[in-house]
Amino acid sequence: MDQPALNTLLADLIATWENEVVEFKQADNDYSTNDIGKYFSALSNEANLRGQERAWLVFGVNNKTRSVVGTNYREQPERLHSLKQQVAQSTEPSVTFRDIHVLHHPDGRVLMFEIPAAPRGIPIAWKGHYHARAGESLGALGLDKHDEIRDQTLAQDWSAQRVPAATLADLDEAALTRAREAFAQKYANRFSADEVMGWPLTTFLDRARITQNGQITRTALLLLGKPESVWHLSPHPAQMTWKLEGAERAYQHFAPPFLLTTTRLYQRIRNIQLRLLPQDELLPIEVSKYDQKIVLEALHNCIAHQDYSRNGRVVVIEQPDRLVFENEGNFFDGAPGDYLEGNRIPRRYRNPFLAQAMAELNMIDTMGYGIHDMYARQAKRYFPMPDFDLAEPSAVRLTIYGSVVDPAYSRLLIQKTDLPLADVLALDRVQKKLPIPDEAVGRLKRAGLIEGRKPRFHVSASVAKATGNMADYIRTRAQDDEFYAKLLTDYLRESGQASRAEIDKLLIEKLSDALTPEQKQRKIGNLLTKLRRRGRILNAGSRGKPEWKLAE
């Protein structure tokens, strides 16, 4: 938000004064991070209960006089924004401010902390304790409010349903041990590993949000159940399938416990080491065909977001140069592009109980960072970005590439490691011959990263030179002769005829800077000869002074 918008917002908040979703503090020079965390928990929970998208914690306003007095809290921008990470580290589930707005008010500096509402069905805790507001007071989240939030989705959540016929004996011992280890690792700052391992099993499962009051849920069977106990979920299949396509064909089905079998599926994928871009100008770089964290993130997301009521399975198709992940159900909250920058927080989940349990076991996060992290990790490996396919309304397909599409793109990422993710995403679309927004076109052209005319863009000559890819670049441009031919014929159609000087003026500036002036002249001459031989244009002048026009 800009300064006028922030001024208006502050005035509105002061006019309504403090309520359950707004808190003002003077916070002169400092303020306890622990108290900030408590208010974060309380305001987030209250926003959920009142159907609000956000809550506000405001520094620099006297809570008695209701006047702006200013604050010196964390004046250095990097210290101020480091608070986001501090809050995320101690909230459960891990969540932080949507934004920290700085308002330069005439009466002093005001900080406006934008707090997201707790997701449906999931209250927010600070250091293991749930907080709430009661008027202007801060206190514990009462059992009634806690249950109100928890009950928001249980009735509609397939994964939260209890399985009366199932018992603790239906859970896999190895999976239970691994679950305790994962939980202890996640909360190492609160519990020792020995303490977690010593809890009674029912205590651990309830704390990890896997069971409800000691009763087995569908989530418990999916993540920790024995393969032979899957019948409790019938008629809904609990299965992942790996399928190999290409010269060789193979497949394998994987049943619960998914906490363990996702890794077993990953191990079936042929993940060889690749020698990337071995050219004299560049040192060869060895990378694995697929990044384990990216693959498991994609697979875990499939499990978390699968629509189990559709009686389908999660499918992973291994092709020679890519992996395709398929799961049942539409993309549930927003669109994939909303999460690329890592700023969008999901407001709802198809399987909130399952998602929460997987977060407790370090399988996923519930804050929408997963897609951003996959893209960022793929960029660091110099490979094409993942692609989502939502063409089928009832399914989501995600492609992870295990090979180079355009060597120039990969060499560019090697040379320019500081490119913002937004530029990497746009360049990825260029290499895949996909359209990019006009704003991105302008930005990439100003940076000298692309050239050409809409919709035909290419890696610029300067980048090609920097990456040792001039030959590939020139070959790429050769395929655009038809583009230049159309420019010429359109011009002749409008003007009637044109001299060689006029044609040069039309085309030379549009040709690649990779070509010398002599090469540009020769290219135009070759283009005219080709079009004449094809009968598309003719010379109505002399050989010394040609006048070109369209053939009748």
C-alpha positions as CSV (number, residue, x, y, z in Angstrom):
1,M,0.0,0.0,0.0
2,D,1.1,3.5,-0.7
3,Q,1.4,6.2,2.0
4,P,-2.1,7.8,1.3
5,A,-3.7,4.4,1.5
6,L,-1.9,3.6,4.8
7,N,-2.9,7.0,6.2
8,T,-6.6,6.3,5.4
9,L,-6.3,2.8,6.9
10,L,-4.8,4.1,10.1
11,A,-7.5,6.7,10.5
12,D,-10.2,4.0,10.0
13,L,-8.6,1.7,12.6
14,I,-8.3,4.5,15.1
15,A,-11.9,5.6,14.5
16,T,-13.2,2.1,15.4
17,W,-10.5,1.8,18.1
18,E,-9.3,-1.4,19.7
19,N,-11.3,-4.5,19.2
20,E,-10.6,-8.2,19.0
21,V,-8.8,-7.8,15.6
22,V,-6.8,-4.5,16.2
23,E,-4.3,-3.7,18.9
24,F,-2.4,-0.3,19.3
25,K,0.9,0.0,21.1
26,Q,3.2,3.0,21.7
27,A,6.4,0.9,21.5
28,D,8.8,3.8,21.9
29,N,12.2,2.3,21.3
30,D,11.7,-1.4,21.8
31,Y,9.0,-4.1,22.4
32,S,9.2,-7.7,23.6
33,T,9.3,-10.1,20.7
34,N,7.5,-12.6,22.9
35,D,4.7,-10.2,23.5
36,I,4.5,-9.6,19.8
37,G,4.1,-13.3,19.3
38,K,1.3,-13.6,21.8
39,Y,-0.6,-10.8,20.1
40,F,0.0,-12.4,16.7
41,S,-1.6,-15.7,18.0
42,A,-4.5,-13.9,19.6
43,L,-5.3,-11.5,16.7
44,S,-4.9,-14.3,14.1
45,N,-7.3,-16.5,16.0
46,E,-9.8,-13.7,16.6
47,A,-9.8,-12.8,12.9
48,N,-10.6,-16.4,12.0
49,L,-13.5,-16.5,14.5
50,R,-15.0,-13.2,13.2
51,G,-14.7,-14.0,9.5
52,Q,-12.0,-11.4,8.9
53,E,-9.1,-11.9,6.4
54,R,-6.6,-10.1,8.6
55,A,-5.9,-8.4,11.9
56,W,-3.6,-5.4,12.8
57,L,-1.0,-4.8,15.4
58,V,0.0,-1.1,15.2
59,F,3.1,0.6,16.8
60,G,3.4,4.3,17.3
61,V,-0.1,5.1,18.6
62,N,-0.8,5.9,22.2
63,N,-3.5,3.5,23.4
64,K,-4.8,5.9,26.0
65,T,-4.9,9.2,24.0
66,R,-5.6,7.5,20.7
67,S,-3.0,9.8,19.1
68,V,0.0,9.2,16.8
69,V,3.2,9.6,18.8
70,G,5.6,7.6,16.6
71,T,7.9,4.7,17.4
72,N,11.6,4.0,17.0
73,Y,11.2,0.2,17.1
74,R,13.7,-1.5,14.7
75,E,14.4,1.5,12.6
76,Q,16.8,-0.5,10.4
77,P,14.7,-2.1,7.6
78,E,16.6,-5.4,7.7
79,R,16.1,-5.7,11.5
80,L,12.4,-4.9,11.1
81,H,11.8,-7.5,8.5
82,S,13.8,-10.1,10.3
83,L,10.9,-10.1,12.7
84,K,8.9,-12.1,10.1
85,Q,11.4,-15.0,10.4
86,Q,11.4,-14.8,14.3
87,V,7.6,-15.1,14.4
88,A,7.5,-17.9,11.8
89,Q,10.0,-19.9,14.0
90,S,7.8,-20.0,17.1
91,T,4.2,-20.1,15.7
92,E,2.4,-23.4,15.1
93,P,1.7,-23.9,12.3
94,S,4.6,-21.8,11.0
95,V,3.0,-18.5,9.9
96,T,4.1,-14.9,9.9
97,F,3.0,-11.3,9.0
98,R,1.6,-10.8,5.5
99,D,3.5,-7.5,5.5
100,I,5.0,-4.9,7.8
101,H,3.9,-1.5,6.6
102,V,5.9,1.7,7.5
103,L,3.8,4.9,7.6
104,H,5.6,8.2,7.6
105,H,2.9,10.1,9.5
106,P,3.3,13.9,10.2
107,D,3.3,13.0,13.9
108,G,5.9,10.2,13.7
109,R,6.7,6.8,12.3
110,V,4.0,4.2,12.5
111,L,4.4,0.5,12.0
112,M,1.4,-1.5,10.9
113,F,1.8,-5.3,11.2
114,E,-0.6,-7.1,8.9
115,I,-1.6,-10.5,10.5
116,P,-3.3,-13.2,8.5
117,A,-6.4,-14.9,9.9
118,A,-5.8,-18.4,11.2
119,P,-6.7,-21.0,8.5
120,R,-10.1,-22.7,8.8
121,G,-9.9,-25.5,11.3
122,I,-6.4,-24.6,12.5
123,P,-5.8,-22.2,15.5
124,I,-2.5,-20.5,15.7
125,A,-0.2,-21.0,18.8
126,W,2.8,-19.1,20.0
127,K,5.5,-21.3,21.6
128,G,2.9,-24.0,22.2
129,H,0.2,-21.8,23.7
130,Y,-3.0,-20.5,22.1
131,H,-4.0,-16.9,22.7
132,A,-7.1,-14.8,22.3
133,R,-8.6,-11.4,23.0
134,A,-11.3,-10.5,25.4
135,G,-12.1,-6.8,24.8
136,E,-8.7,-5.1,25.3
137,S,-7.2,-7.9,27.4
138,L,-4.9,-10.7,26.2
139,G,-5.5,-14.2,27.5
140,A,-5.6,-17.9,26.7
141,L,-7.7,-19.2,23.8
142,G,-10.7,-20.8,25.7
143,L,-11.8,-24.3,25.0
144,D,-15.0,-23.0,23.4
145,K,-13.1,-20.8,20.9
146,H,-10.5,-23.6,20.4
147,D,-13.3,-26.1,19.5
148,E,-15.1,-23.5,17.4
149,I,-12.0,-23.2,15.2
150,R,-11.3,-26.9,15.1
151,D,-14.9,-27.8,14.2
152,Q,-14.9,-25.4,11.2
153,T,-13.8,-28.2,8.9
154,L,-14.1,-31.5,10.6
155,A,-17.5,-32.3,9.3
156,Q,-16.5,-31.6,5.7
157,D,-12.9,-32.8,6.0
158,W,-12.5,-36.4,4.6
159,S,-9.1,-36.8,6.2
160,A,-10.4,-35.9,9.7
161,Q,-13.1,-38.6,9.9
162,R,-12.6,-41.2,12.6
163,V,-12.3,-44.9,11.7
164,P,-14.1,-46.7,14.6
165,A,-13.0,-50.2,13.5
166,A,-9.3,-49.2,13.4
167,T,-7.0,-49.4,16.5
168,L,-3.4,-48.6,17.3
169,A,-2.5,-52.1,16.2
170,D,-3.2,-50.9,12.6
171,L,-0.3,-48.5,12.7
172,D,3.2,-49.4,11.4
173,E,5.9,-49.5,14.0
174,A,8.7,-48.2,11.7
175,A,6.4,-45.4,10.6
176,L,5.6,-44.5,14.2
177,T,9.3,-44.3,15.1
178,R,10.0,-42.1,12.1
179,A,7.0,-39.9,13.0
180,R,8.4,-39.3,16.5
181,E,11.8,-38.5,15.1
182,A,10.3,-36.0,12.6
183,F,8.2,-34.3,15.3
184,A,11.2,-34.0,17.6
185,Q,13.3,-32.5,14.9
186,K,10.6,-29.9,14.1
187,Y,10.2,-28.9,17.7
188,A,13.8,-29.4,18.9
189,N,13.7,-25.9,20.5
190,R,10.8,-27.0,22.8
191,F,11.3,-30.8,23.4
192,S,14.2,-33.1,23.6
193,A,14.2,-36.1,21.4
194,D,14.2,-38.4,24.5
195,E,11.1,-36.6,25.8
196,V,9.2,-37.1,22.6
197,M,10.2,-40.7,22.3
198,G,9.1,-41.3,25.9
199,W,5.6,-40.0,25.5
200,P,2.7,-42.6,25.5
201,L,1.7,-43.4,22.0
202,T,-1.7,-41.8,22.3
203,T,-0.2,-38.6,23.7
204,F,2.2,-38.3,20.8
205,L,-0.4,-39.0,18.2
206,D,-2.8,-36.4,19.6
207,R,0.0,-33.8,19.9
208,A,1.0,-34.4,16.4
209,R,-2.6,-33.8,15.2
210,I,-2.8,-37.4,13.7
211,T,-5.5,-38.8,16.0
212,Q,-8.5,-37.2,17.8
213,N,-8.6,-38.0,21.5
214,G,-6.8,-41.2,20.8
215,Q,-9.1,-42.4,18.1
216,I,-7.7,-43.4,14.7
217,T,-8.5,-41.1,11.8
218,R,-8.2,-41.5,8.0
219,T,-5.1,-39.3,8.3
220,A,-3.5,-41.7,10.7
221,L,-4.0,-44.7,8.3
222,L,-2.8,-42.7,5.3
223,L,0.5,-41.6,6.9
224,L,1.2,-44.4,9.4
225,G,-1.1,-47.3,8.6
226,K,0.1,-50.8,7.8
227,P,-0.4,-51.8,4.2
228,E,-2.8,-54.6,5.3
229,S,-4.9,-52.0,7.2
230,V,-5.8,-50.0,4.1
231,W,-9.1,-51.9,3.9
232,H,-10.4,-49.6,6.6
233,L,-10.5,-46.8,4.0
234,S,-12.5,-48.8,1.4
235,P,-13.9,-47.9,-1.0
236,H,-11.5,-45.0,-1.2
237,P,-8.1,-46.2,-2.5
238,A,-5.0,-45.1,-0.6
239,Q,-2.3,-45.7,-3.2
240,M,0.5,-44.1,-5.2
241,T,1.6,-45.4,-8.5
242,W,5.0,-45.0,-10.2
243,K,4.9,-45.7,-14.0
244,L,8.0,-45.7,-16.2
245,E,7.5,-44.7,-19.9
246,G,9.9,-44.8,-22.8
247,A,12.1,-47.6,-24.2
248,E,11.6,-49.5,-21.0
249,R,8.2,-49.9,-19.3
250,A,7.5,-50.7,-15.7
251,Y,5.2,-49.7,-12.8
252,Q,4.8,-50.2,-9.1
253,H,2.0,-49.4,-6.6
254,F,2.8,-48.0,-3.1
255,A,0.4,-48.3,-0.2
256,P,0.6,-46.6,3.3
257,P,2.4,-45.8,5.4
258,F,2.9,-42.8,3.1
259,L,5.4,-41.3,5.6
260,L,7.8,-44.0,4.5
261,T,6.6,-45.1,1.1
262,T,7.1,-41.7,-0.6
263,T,10.8,-42.1,-0.2
264,R,10.6,-45.7,-1.6
265,L,8.8,-44.3,-4.6
266,Y,11.5,-41.7,-5.1
267,Q,14.1,-44.4,-5.0
268,R,12.5,-46.1,-8.1
269,I,13.1,-43.0,-10.2
270,R,16.3,-43.2,-12.3
271,N,18.1,-40.2,-10.9
272,I,21.4,-40.2,-12.7
273,Q,24.1,-37.5,-12.6
274,L,24.1,-35.2,-15.6
275,R,27.1,-33.3,-17.0
276,L,25.5,-29.9,-17.8
277,L,26.7,-27.7,-20.6
278,P,30.2,-29.2,-21.2
279,Q,31.8,-26.5,-23.4
280,D,35.3,-25.1,-23.6
281,E,34.2,-21.8,-22.3
282,L,32.5,-23.2,-19.3
283,L,33.5,-25.6,-16.6
284,P,31.2,-28.7,-16.7
285,I,28.7,-28.8,-13.9
286,E,27.4,-32.0,-12.6
287,V,23.8,-32.1,-11.2
288,S,21.4,-34.8,-10.4
289,K,18.7,-35.3,-13.0
290,Y,16.1,-34.6,-10.3
291,D,16.4,-32.9,-6.9
292,Q,15.2,-35.1,-4.1
293,K,13.6,-32.3,-2.1
294,I,11.7,-31.1,-5.2
295,V,10.4,-34.5,-6.0
296,L,9.3,-35.2,-2.4
297,E,7.7,-31.8,-2.1
298,A,5.7,-32.4,-5.3
299,L,4.7,-35.9,-4.1
300,H,3.8,-34.8,-0.6
301,N,1.7,-32.0,-2.1
302,C,-0.2,-34.6,-4.2
303,I,-1.0,-36.6,-1.0
304,A,-2.0,-33.5,1.0
305,H,-4.3,-32.1,-1.7
306,Q,-5.7,-35.3,-3.2
307,D,-9.5,-35.5,-3.4
308,Y,-9.8,-39.0,-1.9
309,S,-13.6,-39.0,-2.4
310,R,-13.0,-39.3,-6.1
311,N,-11.6,-42.8,-5.6
312,G,-8.4,-42.2,-7.6
313,R,-4.8,-42.7,-6.9
314,V,-1.7,-40.4,-7.0
315,V,0.3,-41.1,-10.2
316,V,3.9,-40.3,-10.9
317,I,4.9,-40.9,-14.6
318,E,8.6,-41.1,-15.3
319,Q,9.4,-40.1,-18.9
320,P,12.9,-40.0,-20.4
321,D,13.3,-36.2,-19.6
322,R,10.7,-35.4,-17.0
323,L,8.4,-36.4,-14.2
324,V,4.7,-35.9,-14.3
325,F,2.7,-35.9,-11.1
326,E,-1.1,-36.3,-11.2
327,N,-3.6,-36.1,-8.4
328,E,-7.4,-36.0,-8.2
329,G,-9.2,-32.7,-7.6
330,N,-8.9,-29.2,-8.8
331,F,-6.2,-26.7,-7.6
332,F,-8.0,-25.9,-4.3
333,D,-7.1,-22.4,-3.3
334,G,-6.2,-19.8,-5.9
335,A,-3.9,-20.7,-8.8
336,P,-0.3,-22.0,-8.9
337,G,1.0,-18.6,-10.1
338,D,-0.3,-17.0,-6.9
339,Y,2.3,-18.9,-4.9
340,L,5.4,-18.3,-7.0
341,E,6.7,-15.4,-5.1
342,G,6.1,-17.1,-1.7
343,N,3.8,-14.3,-0.4
344,R,0.4,-16.0,-0.8
345,I,-0.9,-17.8,2.3
346,P,-3.6,-20.5,1.7
347,R,-6.8,-19.6,3.4
348,R,-8.3,-23.1,3.1
349,Y,-7.3,-26.7,2.4
350,R,-9.1,-29.6,0.9
351,N,-7.8,-31.9,3.7
352,P,-7.0,-29.5,6.6
353,F,-6.6,-32.3,9.1
354,L,-4.2,-34.2,6.9
355,A,-2.3,-31.1,5.9
356,Q,-1.8,-30.1,9.6
357,A,-0.5,-33.6,10.5
358,M,1.9,-33.6,7.5
359,A,3.2,-30.2,8.6
360,E,3.7,-31.6,12.2
361,L,5.8,-34.4,10.6
362,N,7.9,-32.0,8.5
363,M,6.4,-33.3,5.2
364,I,4.9,-30.0,4.0
365,D,4.4,-26.5,5.2
366,T,0.9,-25.0,5.4
367,M,2.0,-21.4,4.4
368,G,2.2,-21.8,0.7
369,Y,6.0,-21.8,0.4
370,G,6.3,-25.2,-1.2
371,I,5.7,-24.1,-4.8
372,H,8.0,-21.1,-4.5
373,D,10.7,-23.4,-3.0
374,M,10.4,-25.9,-5.9
375,Y,10.8,-23.2,-8.5
376,A,13.8,-21.6,-6.7
377,R,15.6,-24.9,-6.2
378,Q,15.0,-25.8,-9.9
379,A,16.5,-22.4,-11.0
380,K,19.6,-23.0,-8.9
381,R,20.0,-26.3,-10.8
382,Y,19.8,-24.3,-14.1
383,F,16.9,-26.5,-15.3
384,P,13.5,-25.4,-16.8
385,M,10.8,-24.3,-14.3
386,P,8.1,-26.7,-13.3
387,D,4.8,-26.5,-15.3
388,F,1.3,-26.9,-13.9
389,D,-1.4,-28.2,-16.2
390,L,-5.0,-27.5,-15.0
391,A,-6.7,-28.2,-18.3
392,E,-8.7,-31.0,-16.7
393,P,-11.0,-29.4,-14.1
394,S,-10.9,-32.5,-11.8
395,A,-7.1,-33.1,-11.8
396,V,-3.8,-31.3,-11.3
397,R,-0.7,-32.2,-13.3
398,L,2.7,-31.0,-12.4
399,T,5.8,-31.5,-14.7
400,I,9.3,-31.5,-13.3
401,Y,12.0,-31.3,-15.9
402,G,15.1,-33.5,-15.8
403,S,16.9,-32.1,-18.8
404,V,17.7,-28.8,-20.5
405,V,15.2,-27.3,-23.0
406,D,17.3,-24.4,-24.3
407,P,21.1,-24.5,-23.5
408,A,21.2,-20.7,-23.7
409,Y,18.7,-20.4,-20.8
410,S,20.7,-22.7,-18.6
411,R,24.0,-21.0,-19.4
412,L,22.4,-17.7,-18.6
413,L,21.4,-18.9,-15.1
414,I,25.0,-20.1,-14.6
415,Q,26.4,-16.7,-15.6
416,K,23.8,-14.5,-13.8
417,T,23.1,-16.1,-10.4
418,D,21.5,-12.9,-9.1
419,L,18.5,-12.9,-11.4
420,P,15.2,-12.3,-9.5
421,L,12.8,-15.2,-9.7
422,A,10.3,-13.2,-11.7
423,D,12.9,-12.7,-14.4
424,V,13.9,-16.4,-14.3
425,L,10.2,-17.3,-14.7
426,A,9.8,-15.0,-17.7
427,L,13.0,-16.3,-19.4
428,D,11.7,-19.8,-18.8
429,R,8.6,-19.0,-20.8
430,V,10.7,-17.4,-23.5
431,Q,12.8,-20.7,-23.9
432,K,9.5,-22.7,-24.1
433,K,8.2,-20.3,-26.8
434,L,5.3,-19.2,-24.5
435,P,4.0,-15.6,-24.3
436,I,5.1,-13.3,-21.5
437,P,3.4,-10.1,-20.2
438,D,4.3,-6.8,-21.7
439,E,5.7,-5.6,-18.4
440,A,8.1,-8.6,-18.4
441,V,9.1,-7.9,-22.0
442,G,10.0,-4.3,-21.2
443,R,12.0,-5.4,-18.1
444,L,13.9,-8.1,-19.9
445,K,14.7,-5.9,-22.9
446,R,16.0,-3.1,-20.7
447,A,18.3,-5.6,-19.0
448,G,19.5,-6.9,-22.4
449,L,18.3,-10.4,-21.8
450,I,15.9,-10.8,-24.7
451,E,15.4,-9.3,-28.1
452,G,12.9,-9.7,-31.0
453,R,9.4,-8.6,-31.6
454,K,6.2,-9.9,-30.0
455,P,5.5,-12.8,-30.0
456,R,8.9,-14.0,-31.2
457,F,11.5,-13.4,-28.5
458,H,14.9,-14.9,-28.1
459,V,17.9,-14.7,-25.9
460,S,19.7,-11.5,-26.7
461,A,23.0,-11.5,-28.6
462,S,24.9,-10.0,-25.6
463,V,23.7,-12.9,-23.4
464,A,24.6,-15.4,-26.1
465,K,28.1,-14.0,-26.3
466,A,28.4,-14.1,-22.5
467,T,27.4,-17.7,-22.4
468,G,29.4,-18.9,-25.3
469,N,26.3,-19.8,-27.3
470,M,26.7,-17.5,-30.3
471,A,26.4,-20.4,-32.8
472,D,23.2,-21.7,-31.2
473,Y,21.9,-18.2,-31.2
474,I,22.4,-17.6,-34.8
475,R,20.9,-20.9,-35.7
476,T,17.9,-20.0,-33.6
477,R,17.5,-16.8,-35.4
478,A,17.6,-18.5,-38.8
479,Q,14.2,-20.0,-38.2
480,D,12.7,-16.6,-38.2
481,D,13.3,-15.8,-41.9
482,E,9.5,-16.1,-42.4
483,F,9.0,-13.4,-39.8
484,Y,11.2,-11.0,-41.8
485,A,9.6,-12.1,-45.0
486,K,6.2,-11.1,-43.6
487,L,7.5,-7.7,-42.6
488,L,8.7,-7.1,-46.1
489,T,5.6,-8.3,-47.9
490,D,3.3,-6.3,-45.6
491,Y,5.4,-3.2,-46.3
492,L,5.2,-3.8,-50.1
493,R,1.5,-4.3,-49.8
494,E,1.1,-0.9,-48.2
495,S,3.7,1.1,-50.1
496,G,3.4,-0.6,-53.5
497,Q,7.1,-0.9,-54.0
498,A,10.4,-0.2,-52.2
499,S,14.1,0.4,-53.1
500,R,16.9,-1.6,-51.5
501,A,17.7,1.3,-49.3
502,E,14.1,1.4,-48.0
503,I,14.1,-2.3,-47.4
504,D,17.4,-2.0,-45.5
505,K,16.0,0.7,-43.3
506,L,13.0,-1.5,-42.6
507,L,14.9,-4.7,-41.6
508,I,18.4,-3.9,-40.5
509,E,17.4,-2.6,-37.0
510,K,15.3,-5.7,-36.5
511,L,18.1,-8.2,-37.2
512,S,20.2,-9.7,-34.5
513,D,23.1,-7.7,-33.0
514,A,25.0,-10.9,-33.3
515,L,25.4,-10.2,-37.0
516,T,28.0,-7.8,-38.4
517,P,26.8,-5.0,-40.8
518,E,28.1,-7.1,-43.7
519,Q,26.2,-10.1,-42.5
520,K,23.0,-8.1,-42.1
521,Q,23.3,-6.8,-45.7
522,R,24.0,-10.3,-47.0
523,K,21.0,-11.7,-45.0
524,I,18.7,-9.2,-46.5
525,G,20.0,-9.9,-50.0
526,N,19.5,-13.6,-49.5
527,L,16.0,-13.0,-48.3
528,L,15.1,-11.0,-51.4
529,T,16.6,-13.7,-53.6
530,K,14.6,-16.4,-51.9
531,L,11.3,-14.5,-52.1
532,R,12.0,-13.7,-55.8
533,R,12.7,-17.4,-56.7
534,R,9.5,-18.4,-54.9
535,G,7.6,-15.9,-57.0
536,R,6.4,-13.8,-54.1
537,I,8.2,-10.5,-55.2
538,L,9.8,-9.1,-58.4
539,N,12.3,-6.4,-59.4
540,A,10.4,-3.7,-61.4
541,G,13.6,-1.6,-61.7
542,S,17.0,-2.3,-63.0
543,R,19.8,-4.6,-61.6
544,G,21.7,-1.5,-60.4
545,K,18.7,0.3,-59.0
546,P,16.2,-2.4,-58.0
547,E,12.6,-1.5,-57.1
548,W,10.9,-4.4,-55.4
549,K,7.1,-5.0,-55.5
550,L,4.8,-7.9,-54.8
551,A,4.3,-10.4,-57.7
552,E,0.9,-10.3,-59.2
